Amino acid sequence: MTSPQSPQPRADGDRLPHHVAIIMDGNNRWAKARGMSGVRGHHAGVESVRAVIRRAAERGIETLTLFAFSSENWKRPAVEVNALMELFLIALKREVKKLHQHDIRLSVIGDRSGFSSSIQKHIEQAEALTGDNRGLHLVIAANYGGQWDIAQAARRLGERVAAGELAPEAIDEAAIGAELSLTAPVDLCIRTSDEKRISNFLLWQLAYAELYFSPLLWPDFDGDAFDAALADFAGRKRRFGMTDDQVEAQQGA
């Protein structure tokens, strides 16, 4: 059986990625360059979030995952963390109805126990409201880490083995993938601000992803910049371990 985490070359002639994931980087540097506080940079970044969601929906992208807050971001100054939590709560209160109106389904992945009860409640309400929508699947990774995600999957499988529900030899890539916070493999991962690392983001899901690094700081990344990343993706040849001849034969089948 093919693992849900092992994508196959697409033979339908469609050069758009199914799943785009974005590491939104550069808010602080954008604000500092303008003599503003880092908090102002995060507020400016919200406009880019709106623009990219809108463009992804227009382009027919199936899943868009945004890295909003990593499990390591708690180390940042308390004033910045508190501002980010406030911004997250405001977005959950104000933006979700707009997402629902545009048939966008919202999911939040990560360790929710680190958030206030109010944020947790609004996450649950947002997911319930948009749960039946069939347009773009918008995933927000908040208090998320790729290593945490894999560890949680391993723990759940271990519990099933201990309970006699699962044989150890039945644990394979598909079994692990099915237990992750997000089962859809990433086709294209974008990181802004010209940083070239993945920072513990969707480690399993990025196994076969194309990586695109933009020099733009996140508040400067708009719909046109998103289109440029999609165009770059369309020009790449994805082999998944095969030769060019094999890929071409499969696409021509």
C-alpha positions in Angstrom: 0.0 0.0 0.0 1.3 3.5 -0.9 2.0 5.6 2.2 0.0 8.8 2.4 3.3 10.5 3.1 4.9 9.4 -0.2 3.5 11.5 -3.0 3.6 10.4 -6.6 4.3 12.4 -9.7 1.2 13.9 -11.1 0.2 12.8 -14.6 -2.7 15.1 -15.1 -0.7 17.9 -16.6 -1.5 20.2 -13.6 1.7 21.9 -12.5 0.2 23.4 -9.3 1.1 21.9 -5.9 -1.7 20.3 -3.9 -0.3 21.4 -0.6 1.7 24.6 0.0 3.4 25.2 3.4 4.8 28.6 4.3 7.3 29.6 7.0 6.4 33.2 7.5 9.6 34.9 8.5 10.8 38.5 8.7 8.2 40.4 10.6 10.6 41.7 13.2 13.3 42.7 10.7 10.6 44.5 8.6 9.5 46.5 11.6 13.1 47.2 12.8 14.0 48.6 9.3 11.2 51.1 9.7 11.9 52.1 13.3 8.9 50.2 14.6 8.3 47.6 17.3 8.3 44.0 16.5 4.7 43.9 17.4 3.9 46.3 14.5 5.7 43.9 12.2 3.4 41.1 13.2 0.4 43.2 12.6 1.7 44.1 9.2 2.2 40.4 8.5 -1.5 39.8 8.9 -2.1 41.6 5.6 0.2 39.2 3.9 -1.6 36.2 5.4 -4.9 37.5 4.0 -3.3 38.1 0.6 -1.8 34.7 0.4 -4.9 32.9 1.5 -7.0 34.8 -1.1 -4.5 33.9 -3.9 -4.2 30.3 -2.8 -8.0 29.9 -2.9 -8.1 31.6 -6.4 -5.4 29.3 -7.7 -7.3 26.2 -6.5 -4.6 25.1 -4.0 -6.1 22.3 -1.9 -4.2 22.8 1.4 -2.3 25.9 2.7 -0.4 25.5 5.9 1.0 28.5 7.7 3.7 28.3 10.4 2.3 30.9 12.8 4.0 30.1 16.1 6.6 27.4 16.8 7.1 25.5 20.0 10.4 27.4 20.3 8.8 30.8 20.0 7.9 30.8 23.7 11.6 31.8 24.2 10.9 35.2 22.7 10.4 38.3 24.9 7.3 38.1 27.0 5.9 41.3 25.5 6.2 39.9 22.0 4.7 36.5 22.9 1.7 38.2 24.7 1.1 40.4 21.6 1.2 37.3 19.3 -1.3 35.5 21.5 -3.6 38.6 21.5 -3.2 38.8 17.7 -4.1 35.1 17.4 -7.2 35.5 19.5 -8.3 38.6 17.5 -7.8 36.7 14.2 -9.9 33.8 15.5 -12.7 36.2 16.5 -12.7 38.4 13.4 -11.4 36.4 10.5 -13.1 33.0 10.8 -16.5 34.2 9.6 -14.8 35.6 6.4 -13.1 32.2 5.9 -16.5 30.5 6.3 -18.1 32.8 3.8 -15.5 31.8 1.2 -16.0 28.0 1.9 -12.5 27.8 3.5 -12.0 25.1 6.1 -9.8 26.0 9.1 -7.7 23.5 11.1 -5.1 24.3 13.9 -2.3 21.9 14.6 0.1 21.9 17.5 0.0 21.5 21.3 -3.1 23.5 22.3 -2.5 23.0 26.0 0.0 25.8 25.9 -2.7 28.3 25.0 -5.2 30.1 27.2 -8.7 28.6 27.6 -10.1 31.4 25.6 -7.9 30.7 22.6 -8.6 27.0 22.9 -12.3 27.6 22.9 -12.2 29.9 19.9 -10.1 27.3 18.0 -12.7 24.7 18.6 -15.5 27.0 17.6 -13.6 28.0 14.4 -13.0 24.4 13.4 -16.6 23.5 14.1 -18.0 26.4 12.1 -15.8 25.7 9.0 -15.6 21.9 9.3 -17.9 21.1 6.4 -16.5 23.6 4.0 -15.1 22.2 0.7 -12.8 25.0 -0.5 -9.2 25.6 0.5 -8.1 23.8 3.6 -6.3 26.4 5.7 -4.0 24.9 8.4 -2.5 27.1 11.1 0.5 25.5 12.9 0.6 27.1 16.3 2.7 25.9 19.2 3.9 23.3 16.7 7.1 21.5 16.2 7.9 18.7 13.7 9.8 16.6 16.3 6.8 17.0 18.7 4.5 15.9 16.0 6.4 12.7 15.2 6.9 12.0 19.0 3.1 12.3 19.5 2.5 9.8 16.7 5.0 7.4 18.1 3.5 7.6 21.5 0.0 6.9 20.2 1.2 3.9 18.2 3.1 2.6 21.3 -0.1 2.9 23.3 -2.0 0.8 20.8 0.8 -1.8 20.8 0.7 -1.9 24.6 -3.0 -2.4 24.5 -2.7 -5.3 22.1 -4.5 -3.4 19.4 -1.5 -3.2 17.0 1.4 -5.6 16.2 4.8 -3.9 16.2 5.5 -5.2 12.8 2.5 -3.4 11.5 4.1 0.0 12.2 5.3 1.4 8.9 5.5 4.7 7.2 1.7 4.7 6.5 0.9 3.9 10.1 3.1 6.7 11.4 1.8 9.2 8.8 -1.8 8.5 9.7 -1.1 9.5 13.3 0.5 12.9 12.5 -1.3 16.2 13.1 -1.4 16.6 9.3 -1.5 13.7 6.9 -1.2 15.6 3.6 2.3 15.6 2.3 3.7 19.0 1.3 4.5 19.7 -2.3 6.0 23.2 -2.0 7.4 24.8 1.1 8.1 28.5 1.0 10.2 30.4 3.4 10.5 34.2 3.4 13.3 36.6 4.5 15.9 34.6 2.6 16.6 32.2 5.5 17.4 28.8 4.2 16.3 26.3 6.9 13.0 24.5 7.8 13.1 25.2 11.6 11.4 22.0 12.8 8.4 22.6 10.6 6.5 19.6 9.2 9.6 17.4 9.2 7.8 14.2 8.1 5.4 15.9 5.6 8.3 17.8 3.9 10.1 14.6 2.9 9.5 15.1 -0.8 8.7 18.8 -0.8 10.2 21.4 -3.2 11.8 24.2 -1.2 11.5 27.8 -2.3 13.3 30.6 -0.5 12.1 34.2 -1.0 14.3 37.2 -0.2 11.2 39.2 0.7 10.3 39.8 4.4 6.9 38.4 5.2 5.0 41.7 5.3 6.3 42.3 1.8 5.2 38.9 0.5 1.9 39.3 -1.4 -0.2 37.5 -3.9 2.2 38.2 -6.8 5.1 36.8 -4.7 3.0 33.7 -4.1 2.4 33.3 -7.8 6.1 33.6 -8.4 6.7 30.7 -6.1 4.0 28.6 -7.9 5.6 29.4 -11.2 9.0 28.3 -9.9 7.4 25.1 -8.7 5.8 24.5 -12.1 9.2 24.6 -13.8 10.8 21.9 -11.6 10.9 18.2 -12.5 10.0 16.0 -9.5 11.5 12.6 -9.8 10.7 10.9 -6.4 13.8 8.6 -6.8 13.0 7.8 -10.4 14.9 8.7 -13.6 13.8 11.3 -16.0 12.7 8.7 -18.5 10.6 6.9 -15.9 8.9 10.2 -14.9 8.2 11.1 -18.5 6.8 7.7 -19.3 4.5 7.9 -16.3 3.3 11.4 -17.2 2.6 10.2 -20.7 0.7 7.1 -19.7 
